[in-house]
């Protein structure tokens, strides 16, 4: 069972920075002076409109986890677009995480498990 889930909260939707708190190291903190709520049409939300992302790695050349990832129309995870490359891998933010990663399955949910028997 998860003991802490990353979240974000505020008492002022129009506030910026210290008006917003987020989960960090199992406590609420408000040290990001850039946090704010913006309309989807705002230039600040431009990343949501990206149709494709070119991902490369200095570590692994010709990897299934790199290349051009194209937005999957109408598919979002954790409020962000889901992208897919020609190898069938997905670049997305899982609901349980706060950053983009490459995944094998866009539908897979992460769950706390029971050792090797549980689903992860």
C-alpha positions in Angstrom: 0.0 0.0 0.0 1.3 3.5 -0.9 2.2 5.6 2.1 2.4 8.8 0.3 0.9 10.0 -3.0 2.3 13.1 -4.8 -0.3 15.8 -4.8 -0.7 19.5 -5.2 -3.0 21.9 -3.3 -3.9 25.5 -2.8 -6.5 27.8 -1.2 -6.1 30.4 -4.0 -6.5 29.2 -7.6 -5.2 32.6 -8.8 -2.1 32.6 -6.6 1.4 31.9 -7.8 4.3 30.3 -6.0 4.0 30.1 -2.2 0.2 29.9 -2.5 0.7 26.4 -3.8 2.0 23.3 -1.9 3.0 20.0 -3.1 4.1 16.7 -1.6 7.8 16.3 -1.2 9.6 13.8 1.1 6.3 13.0 2.7 5.5 16.6 3.8 3.8 19.5 2.2 6.2 22.2 0.9 5.7 25.5 -1.0 9.2 26.3 -2.2 8.4 26.4 -5.9 7.8 30.0 -6.8 6.7 29.1 -10.3 3.6 27.0 -9.5 0.3 28.3 -10.8 -2.9 27.3 -12.4 -3.2 28.4 -16.0 -5.7 28.0 -18.7 -5.1 25.3 -21.3 -4.9 28.0 -23.9 -2.2 29.9 -22.0 1.3 30.0 -23.6 2.5 28.6 -20.3 0.7 25.4 -21.1 2.3 25.1 -24.5 3.8 21.7 -23.8 0.3 20.2 -23.7 -0.1 21.3 -27.4 3.1 19.5 -28.5 2.2 17.1 -31.3 5.6 15.3 -31.2 8.7 15.0 -29.0 12.1 13.9 -30.2 13.8 11.9 -27.4 17.5 10.9 -27.6 19.9 9.3 -25.2 23.6 9.6 -25.0 23.7 6.2 -23.2 21.7 4.0 -25.6 21.7 4.6 -29.3 19.0 3.0 -31.5 16.9 2.2 -28.4 13.2 1.4 -28.4 12.9 4.1 -25.8 14.1 6.9 -28.1 13.1 8.5 -31.3 10.0 10.5 -32.3 7.1 10.2 -29.9 3.8 11.4 -31.4 0.8 12.5 -29.3 -1.9 9.9 -29.0 -5.1 11.9 -29.8 -7.4 12.3 -26.8 -5.1 10.3 -24.4 -3.9 11.9 -21.2 -2.4 10.5 -18.1 -1.9 12.6 -14.9 -3.3 15.6 -16.8 -0.6 15.4 -19.5 -0.6 14.1 -23.0 0.5 10.5 -23.8 3.0 10.0 -26.7 3.8 6.8 -28.6 6.9 6.0 -30.8 7.2 3.6 -33.8 8.5 0.9 -31.5 5.1 1.0 -29.6 6.6 2.5 -26.4 4.8 5.3 -24.5 6.2 8.5 -23.2 3.9 9.6 -20.4 3.5 10.6 -16.7 1.8 7.8 -14.7 -0.7 8.9 -12.1 1.6 7.7 -9.4 4.6 9.8 -10.7 5.4 13.4 -11.4 7.7 13.2 -14.4 7.7 11.8 -17.9 9.1 8.3 -18.4 9.0 5.7 -21.2 6.7 2.8 -20.6 5.7 -0.4 -22.4 2.0 0.0 -21.8 -0.1 3.1 -21.6 -2.8 1.3 -19.7 -0.8 -0.3 -17.0 -1.4 1.0 -13.5 1.2 0.6 -10.8 0.2 -1.0 -7.5 2.0 -1.9 -4.4 2.5 -5.6 -4.4 3.4 -8.5 -2.1 7.1 -9.2 -2.9 7.5 -11.1 -6.2 3.8 -12.1 -6.1 2.3 -8.6 -6.4 1.9 -6.5 -9.4 4.2 -3.5 -9.7 
